[in-house]
Structures are given as C-alpha cells and as structure tokens.
C-alpha cells in the first residue's frame, strides 16, 4: 500500500524551492507552479508530490492533467 501524499504548508514550500512568497503566487497565476488548495477555513497547503515534481524539473513542470505521458 503506497504512503499517502503529505500536505505541506507555505514555509516548507519556501524552504524546498528557494523561491519567495510573491514569486510562488506569481508562478501559480502563470500556471508554472503547483496551486495550493484549501485545507481548512483559513489554511491552505500543497501536495508534497506536486512540489517534489516541480523541484525535480521546474522548467518543464505542468499540472498533472496537462502533463500527459513522458513526464
């Protein structure tokens, strides 16, 4: 049974990517960075696997539904 995907918060995303907060949100708007999702009334998070995929290849990263085969 595969391990469940962890949800990570903004501070962890900042540390793993080396990007600033404003750059992350600009890239989300451009579609070149994984979007966060709501985890509570006032909280959001990212799937760890999405951030790991972005860190592996930030230039070619695309959302999973657009990635297709050959990622």
VENBEL-V539294 format. One line per field, one symbol per residue. ss: DSSP state (~ for helix, > for strand, _ for the rest). psi: psi as a letter, one per 30 degrees, with the letter a starting at -180 (. if undefined). burial: + if it has 24 or more other ideal C-beta (glycine too) atoms within 12 Angstrom, else -. Layout:
ss: ???
psi: ???
burial: ???
//
This chain:
ss: ______>>_~~~~~~~~___~~~~~~~~~~______>>_____>>>>~~~~~~~~~_______~~~~____
psi: klkkklklleeeeeeefglleeeeeeeeefggkkkllkfaegklllkeeeeeeeeeifegklkeffealg.
burial: -------+-+--+--++------+--++----++++--------+++--++-++------+----------
//
